[in-house]
Amino acid sequence: MKTVPEPNAELLSAEDVYGDVKSLTESMERRRAERRVYGIWERPDVREMLAKLVASGVCANEEEAIEKALRTLVTAVRR
């Protein structure tokens, strides 16, 4: 027989538990991705390359430079 620690508390349904686990998993995955990106971002050589691209006018900002670089790499790898 299961007991509830608090007499007036309700047990979570399977759907509630699934939703909580899914939300926590997504949050943890997002946090891992942020740490990986930050690890690359903090490298001085990467920051310098991005700054040069923006300063040259090739890209409006660092985000655009990263996006264009990834698109270029994907295109190069497909060939």
Secondary structure, 3 states (H helix, E strand, C coil): CCCCCCCCCCCCCHHHHHHHHHHHHHHHHHHHHHHHHHHHHCCHHHHHHHHHHHHHCCCCCHHHHHHHHHHHHHHHHHC
